[in-house]
Amino acid sequence: MHSMTGFGRGSATADEGTATVEIACVNRKQAEVVVQSAREFTELEPKIRKAVLNTISRGRIQVTIQFERPLGDAAPVRVDLRLVEALENAFESISAHTGRKVAPDASDFLRAPGLIRIEDAGVSADSAWSPIEKALEVAIGQVLDMRKNEGDDLARDLSTRLDLLEKTAAAIAALAPGRPERYREQLFKRLRDAGLELDLNDDRVLRELSVFADRCDVSEEITRLDSHFRKFREYMTGAEPAGRPLDFLCQEIHREFNTIGSKASDASIAQHVVEAKTELEKIREQVQNVE
């Protein structure tokens, strides 16, 4: 079981330069890959997304790519000489118009848009892909390791909380069979308090007790809970991403406890149901972090 949060960083060097890839993952119901890189590497984004999604199925994955050229391989600087001449002519026109010498200084040239351009050194996306791919593999590996470690911590916490749910369900199962007898005692107490004396074998009493016993029977819900608990542990220890199945099971477990609380009509059982739903809410919060 993996967490959805993680971070990884990888670097690789080739003749063309050094690629550095950083990957940061946070929680998200669906998979979303966002790539930040230089404009010349835009065509590589489909390859990057495919490599990430082959190993990560959920979460928002931010991939940042930096590419540095080898030392000494400086980017060429281009000067627009026609713009330089035009700027000089403009200042000469100002001088002629004002009757005094107005000369441009260095800051005037630097502020002129497009006069000085630092151009790309010519590293193509195809030639840069080899180091980027290697750095990406390292970063993904680190992300998976971190997600696995956090997933192990989540699994231990979920297992402990699931143990509490199982104990609560067992306590309810122990109390449930005695519920008709407790109802019988309450029924006869109310009848005596009302001054109504009925034979214990009266058909009306037996019918009422029979209907109540059938209505408050929670054996099916307890059986389904046991099945859900087993399935929950199977998903936690399985190789496939477990986040969505576990989230679904939380809903089903909540439904069963709700039904038990409605059918049992018993204060002791209701207290156990409240405790179970409180613990289940904590489990659901943790499951939101699972891939």
SULGI-V200146 format. One record per residue. N is the residue number from 0. PSI is psi as a letter, one per 20 degrees, with the letter a starting at -180 (none if undefined). D_LAST is the distance of its C-alpha to the last C-alpha in whole Angstrom. Layout:
BEGIN
N&PSI&D_LAST  N&PSI&D_LAST
END
This chain:
BEGIN
0&p&7  1&q&6  2&r&5  3&i&5  4&q&9  5&r&11  6&q&15  7&q&17  8&p&20  9&q&22  10&q&26  11&q&28  12&p&32  13&a&34  14&h&38  15&h&37  16&a&35  17&p&32  18&p&28  19&p&26  20&p&22  21&p&20  22&p&16  23&p&14  24&p&11  25&r&10  26&q&8  27&q&9  28&h&9  29&r&10  30&p&10  31&p&13  32&p&15  33&p&18  34&p&20  35&o&23  36&r&26  37&q&30  38&h&31  39&i&33  40&j&29  41&h&28  42&i&28  43&i&26  44&g&23  45&h&22  46&g&22  47&g&20  48&g&17  49&g&18  50&h&17  51&g&14  52&i&12  53&h&14  54&i&11  55&p&8  56&i&7  57&q&5  58&r&7  59&o&11  60&o&12  61&o&16  62&o&18  63&p&21  64&p&24  65&q&28  66&p&30  67&p&34  68&q&37  69&q&39  70&p&41  71&i&45  72&m&43  73&q&44  74&p&43  75&q&46  76&p&48  77&p&50  78&p&53  79&n&54  80&h&58  81&h&59  82&h&57  83&g&58  84&h&62  85&h&61  86&g&60  87&g&63  88&h&65  89&g&64  90&h&65  91&h&69  92&h&69  93&g&68  94&g&71  95&h&73  96&h&73  97&i&73  98&j&75  99&q&74  100&p&72  101&o&68  102&q&66  103&q&62  104&a&60  105&h&57  106&h&55  107&g&56  108&h&55  109&h&52  110&i&51  111&o&52  112&p&49  113&i&49  114&g&51  115&p&49  116&p&46  117&o&44  118&r&43  119&q&40  120&i&41  121&k&40  122&o&37  123&q&36  124&h&32  125&g&33  126&h&34  127&i&31  128&h&29  129&g&29  130&h&29  131&g&26  132&g&24  133&g&25  134&h&23  135&g&20  136&g&20  137&g&20  138&g&18  139&g&15  140&g&16  141&h&16  142&g&13  143&h&11  144&g&13  145&g&13  146&h&9  147&g&10  148&g&13  149&h&11  150&h&9  151&g&12  152&g&13  153&g&11  154&g&12  155&g&15  156&g&16  157&h&14  158&g&17  159&g&19  160&h&19  161&h&19  162&g&22  163&h&23  164&g&23  165&g&24  166&h&27  167&g&28  168&h&27  169&h&30  170&g&32  171&g&32  172&h&33  173&h&36  174&h&37  175&g&37  176&h&40  177&i&42  178&g&42  179&h&44  180&g&47  181&h&46  182&h&46  183&g&50  184&g&51  185&g&50  186&g&52  187&h&55  188&g&55  189&h&55  190&g&57  191&g&60  192&h&59  193&i&60  194&j&63  195&o&62  196&o&63  197&q&61  198&p&62  199&h&59  200&j&59  201&p&60  202&h&58  203&h&56  204&g&55  205&h&53  206&g&52  207&g&50  208&h&49  209&g&48  210&g&46  211&g&44  212&h&43  213&h&42  214&h&40  215&j&38  216&p&37  217&j&33  218&h&33  219&g&31  220&g&29  221&g&28  222&g&28  223&h&25  224&g&24  225&h&24  226&g&22  227&g&19  228&g&19  229&g&20  230&h&17  231&g&14  232&h&15  233&g&15  234&h&11  235&h&11  236&i&13  237&r&12  238&h&11  239&q&9  240&p&6  241&i&6  242&g&5  243&g&8  244&h&10  245&h&10  246&g&11  247&g&13  248&h&15  249&g&15  250&g&17  251&g&19  252&g&20  253&g&21  254&g&23  255&g&25  256&h&26  257&g&27  258&g&29  259&g&31  260&h&32  261&h&33  262&h&35  263&h&36  264&l&38  265&p&39  266&g&38  267&g&37  268&h&34  269&h&33  270&g&33  271&h&30  272&g&29  273&g&28  274&g&27  275&g&24  276&h&23  277&g&23  278&h&21  279&h&19  280&h&18  281&h&17  282&g&14  283&h&13  284&g&13  285&h&11  286&h&8  287&i&8  288&i&7  289&p&4  290&none&0
END
